[in-house]
Amino acid sequence: MRKAKVYMHDKWAGLILENEDGFQFSYTEEYLKMENPEPVSLTLPLTNKEYKSSTMFPFFDGLIPEGWLLDIAEKNWKLRETDRMGLLMVCCKDCIGAVSIIGEE
């Protein structure tokens, strides 16, 4: 199982993980209790329930680079294009926008 913390404006918002069943995303209780928390995506509205998917959630998949930048990432980190969680964890630490992904070991 691999997991990563999801940050929204430098605040720990949730956790995404990959296991044998696919992917899961959930917001932290602390984030949900904050004053005026924002969802990381309109497709992942704020809830205390866990989101589950057999494939990478489209919002997170959209953070992964494409084209020549993806080629560089695959070569430098020796990852396959199909390893979406691996690419998310190494390429999305400092994304354009409010969301950042920090992999946990």
N, C-alpha and C positions, 0 to 999 in steps of 0.2 A: 504494500500500500504506500502510495506517495501522497503527500499533502502539502499545501501552501497556504499561508495567510494572505488574505485579501485586505488591502488598505484603501480607504476612501479619504482623500484629503489628509493623508498621514495618520489617520485613525484606524485602528484595527476593526474592520467591519465584519469579517467573516472568514470562513475556512472552506477551501475547495480540496477535495480528495479524490483520488482514483483508486479503485479496488477492482476485484475480479468481476463485479457486476456493472461497472461503468464509473460514473462520476456523481459526486454529491457536493452540494453547496449549502451552507447554512450561515446565517448571521449570528454574531455573538450576542449574548444577552445584554452585555454592557453597552454594545453599540445600539441595540434596540431601545435601551432605556435612556440614551442620551437625549438632550434637548434638540429637536429637529433633525433626526437622522435622515440621510438621503439614501435611497436604494442605489446599489452600484450600477443598476440598469433598469430600464422600464420593464424589461422582460423578466426581472427578478425582484418583484416588489417586496417591501419589508414584511417579514413574517417570522414567527418563531418556529415554523415548520421547515423541514429539510427538503430541498429540491433534489431530485434524482433524475439522471438521464443515462442512457446506454452510450451516448456519444458526448463529446465535449460540448458544453453549453455554448450556443452561438455567440453570445456576448464575449465570453472569454476567448473563444476561437478567433474572433475578430481582432483581438489584441496581438495575436501572433503575426510577425512580419510575413510578407509575401515576396515573391520574385527574387531579385538578386540578393536582397537582404536576408531572405530565408536561406538561400544557398550558402551565404557566408556563415550563418548561424549553424547550419547542419554540418558544415566542414569544420568549423572551429570547435564545436562541442561534441562532434561525432554523434549527432542525433539524426534520426530518420524523420522525414516529413510527416509520417503517420504517428510519431510519438508526440502527440499534442500536449500532454501534461509536461513532458520534459522540455519542450520548446517554450511553453508558458512560463515555467519556472526560471529558465535561464534568460529569456528575452524580454520579460515584462516586469523587471524590477523597477524600471524608471520609464514608464510609458508616457506618451503625450496624453494629457488629460488628468483626471482626478484619481484614477485607479492604479494601484501598484500591486504586484504579486511577489511575495517573498517565500521561496521554497523552504520547507523544514526538512531536516535530516533525521 
